[in-house]
Amino acid sequence: MARHKRCEVLWLDAHDATTEAWHDLDEPFDPAPVAVLTRGWLLEHAKEGHVVVAGSLTSDDTVSHVTCIPLGMVKVLETY
């Protein structure tokens, strides 16, 4: 487990712009971004062009709850 760094990633998620099934195009969409904070273990080099974070890591180096975040959506990446 020590070979993987813990990390915290702040990123902007894609989201549904409306709260109803149908939206009148003459009305503006809510432009507010949806910020997400993900914490876990950084899986370096797991997927090109992405920050990959495992939420759970076992002593025999298996992972679960893996999130792949496109680099263009990442605002802050901190490791510790």
mmCIF file as gemmi writes it, N, C-alpha and C atoms, coordinates in Angstrom:
data_model
loop_
_atom_site.group_PDB
_atom_site.id
_atom_site.type_symbol
_atom_site.label_atom_id
_atom_site.label_alt_id
_atom_site.label_comp_id
_atom_site.label_asym_id
_atom_site.label_entity_id
_atom_site.label_seq_id
_atom_site.pdbx_PDB_ins_code
_atom_site.Cartn_x
_atom_site.Cartn_y
_atom_site.Cartn_z
_atom_site.occupancy
_atom_site.B_iso_or_equiv
_atom_site.pdbx_formal_charge
_atom_site.auth_seq_id
_atom_site.auth_asym_id
_atom_site.pdbx_PDB_model_num
ATOM 1 N N . MET Axp A 1 ? 0.804 -1.188 0 1 0 ? 1 A 1
ATOM 2 C CA . MET Axp A 1 ? 0 0 0 1 0 ? 1 A 1
ATOM 3 C C . MET Axp A 1 ? 0.852 1.258 0 1 0 ? 1 A 1
ATOM 4 N N . ALA Axp A 2 ? 2.045 1.165 0.53 1 0 ? 2 A 1
ATOM 5 C CA . ALA Axp A 2 ? 2.888 2.347 0.649 1 0 ? 2 A 1
ATOM 6 C C . ALA Axp A 2 ? 3.338 2.89 -0.708 1 0 ? 2 A 1
ATOM 7 N N . ARG Axp A 3 ? 3.297 2.067 -1.754 1 0 ? 3 A 1
ATOM 8 C CA . ARG Axp A 3 ? 3.77 2.55 -3.054 1 0 ? 3 A 1
ATOM 9 C C . ARG Axp A 3 ? 2.784 3.493 -3.722 1 0 ? 3 A 1
ATOM 10 N N . HIS Axp A 4 ? 1.561 3.55 -3.22 1 0 ? 4 A 1
ATOM 11 C CA . HIS Axp A 4 ? 0.553 4.451 -3.769 1 0 ? 4 A 1
ATOM 12 C C . HIS Axp A 4 ? 0.396 5.657 -2.851 1 0 ? 4 A 1
ATOM 13 N N . LYS Axp A 5 ? 0.418 6.848 -3.459 1 0 ? 5 A 1
ATOM 14 C CA . LYS Axp A 5 ? 0.236 8.079 -2.693 1 0 ? 5 A 1
ATOM 15 C C . LYS Axp A 5 ? -1.247 8.309 -2.454 1 0 ? 5 A 1
ATOM 16 N N . ARG Axp A 6 ? -1.57 8.868 -1.309 1 0 ? 6 A 1
ATOM 17 C CA . ARG Axp A 6 ? -2.933 9.331 -1.069 1 0 ? 6 A 1
ATOM 18 C C . ARG Axp A 6 ? -3.093 10.65 -1.824 1 0 ? 6 A 1
ATOM 19 N N . CYS Axp A 7 ? -4.31 10.925 -2.234 1 0 ? 7 A 1
ATOM 20 C CA . CYS Axp A 7 ? -4.52 12.159 -2.985 1 0 ? 7 A 1
ATOM 21 C C . CYS Axp A 7 ? -5.891 12.747 -2.706 1 0 ? 7 A 1
ATOM 22 N N . GLU Axp A 8 ? -6.009 14 -3.102 1 0 ? 8 A 1
ATOM 23 C CA . GLU Axp A 8 ? -7.269 14.724 -3.049 1 0 ? 8 A 1
ATOM 24 C C . GLU Axp A 8 ? -7.37 15.479 -4.372 1 0 ? 8 A 1
ATOM 25 N N . VAL Axp A 9 ? -8.484 15.296 -5.073 1 0 ? 9 A 1
ATOM 26 C CA . VAL Axp A 9 ? -8.674 15.914 -6.382 1 0 ? 9 A 1
ATOM 27 C C . VAL Axp A 9 ? -9.938 16.769 -6.347 1 0 ? 9 A 1
ATOM 28 N N . LEU Axp A 10 ? -9.791 18.029 -6.715 1 0 ? 10 A 1
ATOM 29 C CA . LEU Axp A 10 ? -10.938 18.902 -6.902 1 0 ? 10 A 1
ATOM 30 C C . LEU Axp A 10 ? -11.15 19.012 -8.401 1 0 ? 10 A 1
ATOM 31 N N . TRP Axp A 11 ? -12.358 18.672 -8.842 1 0 ? 11 A 1
ATOM 32 C CA . TRP Axp A 11 ? -12.615 18.66 -10.281 1 0 ? 11 A 1
ATOM 33 C C . TRP Axp A 11 ? -14.039 19.105 -10.579 1 0 ? 11 A 1
ATOM 34 N N . LEU Axp A 12 ? -14.239 19.548 -11.815 1 0 ? 12 A 1
ATOM 35 C CA . LEU Axp A 12 ? -15.556 19.992 -12.26 1 0 ? 12 A 1
ATOM 36 C C . LEU Axp A 12 ? -16.218 18.867 -13.029 1 0 ? 12 A 1
ATOM 37 N N . ASP Axp A 13 ? -17.412 18.497 -12.6 1 0 ? 13 A 1
ATOM 38 C CA . ASP Axp A 13 ? -18.137 17.37 -13.174 1 0 ? 13 A 1
ATOM 39 C C . ASP Axp A 13 ? -19.094 17.849 -14.26 1 0 ? 13 A 1
ATOM 40 N N . ALA Axp A 14 ? -19.313 17.019 -15.246 1 0 ? 14 A 1
ATOM 41 C CA . ALA Axp A 14 ? -20.393 17.261 -16.2 1 0 ? 14 A 1
ATOM 42 C C . ALA Axp A 14 ? -21.7 17.037 -15.448 1 0 ? 14 A 1
ATOM 43 N N . HIS Axp A 15 ? -22.739 17.803 -15.797 1 0 ? 15 A 1
ATOM 44 C CA . HIS Axp A 15 ? -23.977 17.68 -15.044 1 0 ? 15 A 1
ATOM 45 C C . HIS Axp A 15 ? -25.171 18.045 -15.913 1 0 ? 15 A 1
ATOM 46 N N . ASP Axp A 16 ? -26.313 17.638 -15.476 1 0 ? 16 A 1
ATOM 47 C CA . ASP Axp A 16 ? -27.559 17.961 -16.162 1 0 ? 16 A 1
ATOM 48 C C . ASP Axp A 16 ? -27.864 19.433 -15.928 1 0 ? 16 A 1
ATOM 49 N N . ALA Axp A 17 ? -28.132 20.167 -17.001 1 0 ? 17 A 1
ATOM 50 C CA . ALA Axp A 17 ? -28.355 21.611 -16.899 1 0 ? 17 A 1
ATOM 51 C C . ALA Axp A 17 ? -29.783 21.977 -16.527 1 0 ? 17 A 1
ATOM 52 N N . THR Axp A 18 ? -30.678 21.004 -16.541 1 0 ? 18 A 1
ATOM 53 C CA . THR Axp A 18 ? -32.073 21.318 -16.232 1 0 ? 18 A 1
ATOM 54 C C . THR Axp A 18 ? -32.579 20.399 -15.131 1 0 ? 18 A 1
ATOM 55 N N . THR Axp A 19 ? -33.655 20.796 -14.503 1 0 ? 19 A 1
ATOM 56 C CA . THR Axp A 19 ? -34.264 19.965 -13.465 1 0 ? 19 A 1
ATOM 57 C C . THR Axp A 19 ? -35.565 19.338 -13.944 1 0 ? 19 A 1
ATOM 58 N N . GLU Axp A 20 ? -35.953 19.671 -15.162 1 0 ? 20 A 1
ATOM 59 C CA . GLU Axp A 20 ? -37.197 19.154 -15.719 1 0 ? 20 A 1
ATOM 60 C C . GLU Axp A 20 ? -36.89 18.336 -16.969 1 0 ? 20 A 1
ATOM 61 N N . ALA Axp A 21 ? -37.834 17.514 -17.394 1 0 ? 21 A 1
ATOM 62 C CA . ALA Axp A 21 ? -37.636 16.681 -18.571 1 0 ? 21 A 1
ATOM 63 C C . ALA Axp A 21 ? -37.508 17.516 -19.846 1 0 ? 21 A 1
ATOM 64 N N . TRP Axp A 22 ? -38.248 18.619 -19.928 1 0 ? 22 A 1
ATOM 65 C CA . TRP Axp A 22 ? -38.235 19.479 -21.11 1 0 ? 22 A 1
ATOM 66 C C . TRP Axp A 22 ? -37.832 20.888 -20.704 1 0 ? 22 A 1
ATOM 67 N N . HIS Axp A 23 ? -37.036 21.531 -21.549 1 0 ? 23 A 1
ATOM 68 C CA . HIS Axp A 23 ? -36.541 22.869 -21.249 1 0 ? 23 A 1
ATOM 69 C C . HIS Axp A 23 ? -36.759 23.776 -22.461 1 0 ? 23 A 1
ATOM 70 N N . ASP Axp A 24 ? -37.347 24.924 -22.251 1 0 ? 24 A 1
ATOM 71 C CA . ASP Axp A 24 ? -37.557 25.918 -23.304 1 0 ? 24 A 1
ATOM 72 C C . ASP Axp A 24 ? -36.207 26.555 -23.645 1 0 ? 24 A 1
ATOM 73 N N . LEU Axp A 25 ? -35.811 26.486 -24.909 1 0 ? 25 A 1
ATOM 74 C CA . LEU Axp A 25 ? -34.509 27.018 -25.309 1 0 ? 25 A 1
ATOM 75 C C . LEU Axp A 25 ? -34.418 28.531 -25.197 1 0 ? 25 A 1
ATOM 76 N N . ASP Axp A 26 ? -35.538 29.213 -25.014 1 0 ? 26 A 1
ATOM 77 C CA . ASP Axp A 26 ? -35.513 30.661 -24.814 1 0 ? 26 A 1
ATOM 78 C C . ASP Axp A 26 ? -35.134 31.031 -23.375 1 0 ? 26 A 1
ATOM 79 N N . GLU Axp A 27 ? -35.157 30.064 -22.486 1 0 ? 27 A 1
ATOM 80 C CA . GLU Axp A 27 ? -34.771 30.285 -21.103 1 0 ? 27 A 1
ATOM 81 C C . GLU Axp A 27 ? -33.307 29.891 -20.917 1 0 ? 27 A 1
ATOM 82 N N . PRO Axp A 28 ? -32.554 30.665 -20.118 1 0 ? 28 A 1
ATOM 83 C CA . PRO Axp A 28 ? -31.137 30.331 -19.935 1 0 ? 28 A 1
ATOM 84 C C . PRO Axp A 28 ? -30.949 29.048 -19.113 1 0 ? 28 A 1
ATOM 85 N N . PHE Axp A 29 ? -29.831 28.373 -19.363 1 0 ? 29 A 1
ATOM 86 C CA . PHE Axp A 29 ? -29.445 27.22 -18.551 1 0 ? 29 A 1
ATOM 87 C C . PHE Axp A 29 ? -28.655 27.724 -17.352 1 0 ? 29 A 1
ATOM 88 N N . ASP Axp A 30 ? -28.652 26.984 -16.264 1 0 ? 30 A 1
ATOM 89 C CA . ASP Axp A 30 ? -27.865 27.337 -15.094 1 0 ? 30 A 1
ATOM 90 C C . ASP Axp A 30 ? -26.396 27.05 -15.413 1 0 ? 30 A 1
ATOM 91 N N . PRO Axp A 31 ? -25.558 28.081 -15.498 1 0 ? 31 A 1
ATOM 92 C CA . PRO Axp A 31 ? -24.16 27.862 -15.861 1 0 ? 31 A 1
ATOM 93 C C . PRO Axp A 31 ? -23.263 27.461 -14.685 1 0 ? 31 A 1
ATOM 94 N N . ALA Axp A 32 ? -23.818 27.334 -13.494 1 0 ? 32 A 1
ATOM 95 C CA . ALA Axp A 32 ? -22.989 27.039 -12.319 1 0 ? 32 A 1
ATOM 96 C C . ALA Axp A 32 ? -22.303 25.685 -12.452 1 0 ? 32 A 1
ATOM 97 N N . PRO Axp A 33 ? -20.993 25.636 -12.246 1 0 ? 33 A 1
ATOM 98 C CA . PRO Axp A 33 ? -20.285 24.358 -12.315 1 0 ? 33 A 1
ATOM 99 C C . PRO Axp A 33 ? -20.605 23.485 -11.101 1 0 ? 33 A 1
ATOM 100 N N . VAL Axp A 34 ? -20.404 22.201 -11.266 1 0 ? 34 A 1
ATOM 101 C CA . VAL Axp A 34 ? -20.566 21.257 -10.169 1 0 ? 34 A 1
ATOM 102 C C . VAL Axp A 34 ? -19.164 20.803 -9.758 1 0 ? 34 A 1
ATOM 103 N N . ALA Axp A 35 ? -18.702 21.276 -8.604 1 0 ? 35 A 1
ATOM 104 C CA . ALA Axp A 35 ? -17.375 20.925 -8.104 1 0 ? 35 A 1
ATOM 105 C C . ALA Axp A 35 ? -17.469 19.648 -7.275 1 0 ? 35 A 1
ATOM 106 N N . VAL Axp A 36 ? -16.506 18.757 -7.488 1 0 ? 36 A 1
ATOM 107 C CA . VAL Axp A 36 ? -16.472 17.473 -6.786 1 0 ? 36 A 1
ATOM 108 C C . VAL Axp A 36 ? -15.103 17.323 -6.119 1 0 ? 36 A 1
ATOM 109 N N . LEU Axp A 37 ? -15.091 16.817 -4.898 1 0 ? 37 A 1
ATOM 110 C CA . LEU Axp A 37 ? -13.849 16.529 -4.189 1 0 ? 37 A 1
ATOM 111 C C . LEU Axp A 37 ? -13.755 15.016 -4.031 1 0 ? 37 A 1
ATOM 112 N N . THR Axp A 38 ? -12.714 14.429 -4.591 1 0 ? 38 A 1
ATOM 113 C CA . THR Axp A 38 ? -12.502 12.983 -4.518 1 0 ? 38 A 1
ATOM 114 C C . THR Axp A 38 ? -11.204 12.723 -3.765 1 0 ? 38 A 1
ATOM 115 N N . ARG Axp A 39 ? -11.26 11.802 -2.798 1 0 ? 39 A 1
ATOM 116 C CA . ARG Axp A 39 ? -10.078 11.427 -2.017 1 0 ? 39 A 1
ATOM 117 C C . ARG Axp A 39 ? -9.844 9.93 -2.149 1 0 ? 39 A 1
ATOM 118 N N . GLY Axp A 40 ? -8.58 9.54 -2.146 1 0 ? 40 A 1
ATOM 119 C CA . GLY Axp A 40 ? -8.252 8.123 -2.21 1 0 ? 40 A 1
ATOM 120 C C . GLY Axp A 40 ? -6.783 7.923 -2.499 1 0 ? 40 A 1
ATOM 121 N N . TRP Axp A 41 ? -6.483 6.869 -3.263 1 0 ? 41 A 1
ATOM 122 C CA . TRP Axp A 41 ? -5.111 6.537 -3.624 1 0 ? 41 A 1
ATOM 123 C C . TRP Axp A 41 ? -4.922 6.8 -5.106 1 0 ? 41 A 1
ATOM 124 N N . LEU Axp A 42 ? -3.882 7.558 -5.434 1 0 ? 42 A 1
ATOM 125 C CA . LEU Axp A 42 ? -3.582 7.906 -6.809 1 0 ? 42 A 1
ATOM 126 C C . LEU Axp A 42 ? -2.98 6.696 -7.518 1 0 ? 42 A 1
ATOM 127 N N . LEU Axp A 43 ? -3.591 6.302 -8.626 1 0 ? 43 A 1
ATOM 128 C CA . LEU Axp A 43 ? -3.068 5.196 -9.445 1 0 ? 43 A 1
ATOM 129 C C . LEU Axp A 43 ? -2.374 5.81 -10.65 1 0 ? 43 A 1
ATOM 130 N N . GLU Axp A 44 ? -1.098 6.133 -10.439 1 0 ? 44 A 1
ATOM 131 C CA . GLU Axp A 44 ? -0.339 6.807 -11.49 1 0 ? 44 A 1
ATOM 132 C C . GLU Axp A 44 ? -0.195 5.913 -12.717 1 0 ? 44 A 1
ATOM 133 N N . HIS Axp A 45 ? -0.304 6.52 -13.885 1 0 ? 45 A 1
ATOM 134 C CA . HIS Axp A 45 ? -0.132 5.845 -15.18 1 0 ? 45 A 1
ATOM 135 C C . HIS Axp A 45 ? -1.2 4.778 -15.449 1 0 ? 45 A 1
ATOM 136 N N . ALA Axp A 46 ? -2.336 4.853 -14.781 1 0 ? 46 A 1
ATOM 137 C CA . ALA Axp A 46 ? -3.383 3.845 -14.977 1 0 ? 46 A 1
ATOM 138 C C . ALA Axp A 46 ? -4.161 4.075 -16.267 1 0 ? 46 A 1
ATOM 139 N N . LYS Axp A 47 ? -4.38 5.339 -16.631 1 0 ? 47 A 1
ATOM 140 C CA . LYS Axp A 47 ? -5.145 5.643 -17.843 1 0 ? 47 A 1
ATOM 141 C C . LYS Axp A 47 ? -4.655 6.976 -18.388 1 0 ? 47 A 1
ATOM 142 N N . GLU Axp A 48 ? -4.155 6.96 -19.599 1 0 ? 48 A 1
ATOM 143 C CA . GLU Axp A 48 ? -3.604 8.166 -20.21 1 0 ? 48 A 1
ATOM 144 C C . GLU Axp A 48 ? -4.654 9.278 -20.28 1 0 ? 48 A 1
ATOM 145 N N . GLY Axp A 49 ? -4.213 10.49 -19.928 1 0 ? 49 A 1
ATOM 146 C CA . GLY Axp A 49 ? -5.09 11.643 -20.011 1 0 ? 49 A 1
ATOM 147 C C . GLY Axp A 49 ? -6.074 11.771 -18.868 1 0 ? 49 A 1
ATOM 148 N N . HIS Axp A 50 ? -5.903 10.978 -17.818 1 0 ? 50 A 1
ATOM 149 C CA . HIS Axp A 50 ? -6.826 10.971 -16.682 1 0 ? 50 A 1
ATOM 150 C C . HIS Axp A 50 ? -6.063 10.941 -15.361 1 0 ? 50 A 1
ATOM 151 N N . VAL Axp A 51 ? -6.688 11.477 -14.332 1 0 ? 51 A 1
ATOM 152 C CA . VAL Axp A 51 ? -6.26 11.233 -12.96 1 0 ? 51 A 1
ATOM 153 C C . VAL Axp A 51 ? -7.14 10.091 -12.474 1 0 ? 51 A 1
ATOM 154 N N . VAL Axp A 52 ? -6.512 9.009 -12.012 1 0 ? 52 A 1
ATOM 155 C CA . VAL Axp A 52 ? -7.252 7.82 -11.594 1 0 ? 52 A 1
ATOM 156 C C . VAL Axp A 52 ? -7.071 7.634 -10.091 1 0 ? 52 A 1
ATOM 157 N N . VAL Axp A 53 ? -8.205 7.549 -9.392 1 0 ? 53 A 1
ATOM 158 C CA . VAL Axp A 53 ? -8.2 7.478 -7.934 1 0 ? 53 A 1
ATOM 159 C C . VAL Axp A 53 ? -8.971 6.242 -7.486 1 0 ? 53 A 1
ATOM 160 N N . ALA Axp A 54 ? -8.343 5.43 -6.635 1 0 ? 54 A 1
ATOM 161 C CA . ALA Axp A 54 ? -9.015 4.273 -6.035 1 0 ? 54 A 1
ATOM 162 C C . ALA Axp A 54 ? -9.531 4.671 -4.666 1 0 ? 54 A 1
ATOM 163 N N . GLY Axp A 55 ? -10.778 4.361 -4.386 1 0 ? 55 A 1
ATOM 164 C CA . GLY Axp A 55 ? -11.369 4.67 -3.091 1 0 ? 55 A 1
ATOM 165 C C . GLY Axp A 55 ? -10.98 3.665 -2.022 1 0 ? 55 A 1
ATOM 166 N N . SER Axp A 56 ? -10.688 2.441 -2.457 1 0 ? 56 A 1
ATOM 167 C CA . SER Axp A 56 ? -10.28 1.385 -1.522 1 0 ? 56 A 1
ATOM 168 C C . SER Axp A 56 ? -9.082 0.646 -2.103 1 0 ? 56 A 1
ATOM 169 N N . LEU Axp A 57 ? -8.147 0.281 -1.222 1 0 ? 57 A 1
ATOM 170 C CA . LEU Axp A 57 ? -6.917 -0.399 -1.607 1 0 ? 57 A 1
ATOM 171 C C . LEU Axp A 57 ? -6.617 -1.468 -0.564 1 0 ? 57 A 1
ATOM 172 N N . THR Axp A 58 ? -6.409 -2.71 -1.008 1 0 ? 58 A 1
ATOM 173 C CA . THR Axp A 58 ? -6.134 -3.804 -0.073 1 0 ? 58 A 1
ATOM 174 C C . THR Axp A 58 ? -4.638 -4.023 0.102 1 0 ? 58 A 1
ATOM 175 N N . SER Axp A 59 ? -4.272 -4.815 1.105 1 0 ? 59 A 1
ATOM 176 C CA . SER Axp A 59 ? -2.866 -5.101 1.373 1 0 ? 59 A 1
ATOM 177 C C . SER Axp A 59 ? -2.215 -5.926 0.267 1 0 ? 59 A 1
ATOM 178 N N . ASP Axp A 60 ? -3.027 -6.645 -0.538 1 0 ? 60 A 1
ATOM 179 C CA . ASP Axp A 60 ? -2.438 -7.402 -1.658 1 0 ? 60 A 1
ATOM 180 C C . ASP Axp A 60 ? -2.547 -6.627 -2.972 1 0 ? 60 A 1
ATOM 181 N N . ASP Axp A 61 ? -2.719 -5.303 -2.874 1 0 ? 61 A 1
ATOM 182 C CA . ASP Axp A 61 ? -2.672 -4.379 -4.004 1 0 ? 61 A 1
ATOM 183 C C . ASP Axp A 61 ? -3.812 -4.562 -5.003 1 0 ? 61 A 1
ATOM 184 N N . THR Axp A 62 ? -5.014 -4.818 -4.505 1 0 ? 62 A 1
ATOM 185 C CA . THR Axp A 62 ? -6.196 -4.776 -5.353 1 0 ? 62 A 1
ATOM 186 C C . THR Axp A 62 ? -6.99 -3.528 -4.966 1 0 ? 62 A 1
ATOM 187 N N . VAL Axp A 63 ? -7.77 -3.028 -5.91 1 0 ? 63 A 1
ATOM 188 C CA . VAL Axp A 63 ? -8.476 -1.766 -5.685 1 0 ? 63 A 1
ATOM 189 C C . VAL Axp A 63 ? -9.951 -1.894 -6.029 1 0 ? 63 A 1
ATOM 190 N N . SER Axp A 64 ? -10.754 -0.959 -5.508 1 0 ? 64 A 1
ATOM 191 C CA . SER Axp A 64 ? -12.162 -0.849 -5.886 1 0 ? 64 A 1
ATOM 192 C C . SER Axp A 64 ? -12.555 0.623 -5.83 1 0 ? 64 A 1
ATOM 193 N N . HIS Axp A 65 ? -13.779 0.903 -6.277 1 0 ? 65 A 1
ATOM 194 C CA . HIS Axp A 65 ? -14.284 2.28 -6.312 1 0 ? 65 A 1
ATOM 195 C C . HIS Axp A 65 ? -13.306 3.198 -7.039 1 0 ? 65 A 1
ATOM 196 N N . VAL Axp A 66 ? -12.968 2.823 -8.27 1 0 ? 66 A 1
ATOM 197 C CA . VAL Axp A 66 ? -11.988 3.554 -9.065 1 0 ? 66 A 1
ATOM 198 C C . VAL Axp A 66 ? -12.696 4.63 -9.892 1 0 ? 66 A 1
ATOM 199 N N . THR Axp A 67 ? -12.209 5.864 -9.773 1 0 ? 67 A 1
ATOM 200 C CA . THR Axp A 67 ? -12.752 6.997 -10.52 1 0 ? 67 A 1
ATOM 201 C C . THR Axp A 67 ? -11.7 7.494 -11.495 1 0 ? 67 A 1
ATOM 202 N N . CYS Axp A 68 ? -12.076 7.641 -12.761 1 0 ? 68 A 1
ATOM 203 C CA . CYS Axp A 68 ? -11.189 8.156 -13.802 1 0 ? 68 A 1
ATOM 204 C C . CYS Axp A 68 ? -11.662 9.559 -14.172 1 0 ? 68 A 1
ATOM 205 N N . ILE Axp A 69 ? -10.838 10.551 -13.901 1 0 ? 69 A 1
ATOM 206 C CA . ILE Axp A 69 ? -11.2 11.954 -14.101 1 0 ? 69 A 1
ATOM 207 C C . ILE Axp A 69 ? -10.37 12.509 -15.261 1 0 ? 69 A 1
ATOM 208 N N . PRO Axp A 70 ? -11.017 12.95 -16.353 1 0 ? 70 A 1
ATOM 209 C CA . PRO Axp A 70 ? -10.251 13.543 -17.455 1 0 ? 70 A 1
ATOM 210 C C . PRO Axp A 70 ? -9.438 14.749 -16.967 1 0 ? 70 A 1
ATOM 211 N N . LEU Axp A 71 ? -8.192 14.865 -17.436 1 0 ? 71 A 1
ATOM 212 C CA . LEU Axp A 71 ? -7.305 15.933 -16.981 1 0 ? 71 A 1
ATOM 213 C C . LEU Axp A 71 ? -7.911 17.321 -17.165 1 0 ? 71 A 1
ATOM 214 N N . GLY Axp A 72 ? -8.677 17.532 -18.214 1 0 ? 72 A 1
ATOM 215 C CA . GLY Axp A 72 ? -9.272 18.83 -18.465 1 0 ? 72 A 1
ATOM 216 C C . GLY Axp A 72 ? -10.298 19.248 -17.43 1 0 ? 72 A 1
ATOM 217 N N . MET Axp A 73 ? -10.786 18.306 -16.63 1 0 ? 73 A 1
ATOM 218 C CA . MET Axp A 73 ? -11.772 18.61 -15.596 1 0 ? 73 A 1
ATOM 219 C C . MET Axp A 73 ? -11.121 18.869 -14.236 1 0 ? 73 A 1
ATOM 220 N N . VAL Axp A 74 ? -9.842 18.541 -14.104 1 0 ? 74 A 1
ATOM 221 C CA . VAL Axp A 74 ? -9.129 18.664 -12.828 1 0 ? 74 A 1
ATOM 222 C C . VAL Axp A 74 ? -8.737 20.113 -12.568 1 0 ? 74 A 1
ATOM 223 N N . LYS Axp A 75 ? -9.101 20.631 -11.412 1 0 ? 75 A 1
ATOM 224 C CA . LYS Axp A 75 ? -8.719 21.983 -10.996 1 0 ? 75 A 1
ATOM 225 C C . LYS Axp A 75 ? -7.528 21.942 -10.044 1 0 ? 75 A 1
ATOM 226 N N . VAL Axp A 76 ? -7.539 20.995 -9.088 1 0 ? 76 A 1
ATOM 227 C CA . VAL Axp A 76 ? -6.455 20.874 -8.101 1 0 ? 76 A 1
ATOM 228 C C . VAL Axp A 76 ? -6.199 19.406 -7.842 1 0 ? 76 A 1
ATOM 229 N N . LEU Axp A 77 ? -4.934 19.007 -7.832 1 0 ? 77 A 1
ATOM 230 C CA . LEU Axp A 77 ? -4.517 17.651 -7.45 1 0 ? 77 A 1
ATOM 231 C C . LEU Axp A 77 ? -3.434 17.782 -6.39 1 0 ? 77 A 1
ATOM 232 N N . GLU Axp A 78 ? -3.706 17.265 -5.2 1 0 ? 78 A 1
ATOM 233 C CA . GLU Axp A 78 ? -2.729 17.267 -4.128 1 0 ? 78 A 1
ATOM 234 C C . GLU Axp A 78 ? -2.429 15.832 -3.72 1 0 ? 78 A 1
ATOM 235 N N . THR Axp A 79 ? -1.168 15.535 -3.502 1 0 ? 79 A 1
ATOM 236 C CA . THR Axp A 79 ? -0.786 14.209 -3.022 1 0 ? 79 A 1
ATOM 237 C C . THR Axp A 79 ? -0.084 14.36 -1.678 1 0 ? 79 A 1
ATOM 238 N N . TYR Axp A 80 ? -0.174 13.308 -0.879 1 0 ? 80 A 1
ATOM 239 C CA . TYR Axp A 80 ? 0.485 13.304 0.433 1 0 ? 80 A 1
ATOM 240 C C . TYR Axp A 80 ? 0.801 11.906 0.842 1 0 ? 80 A 1
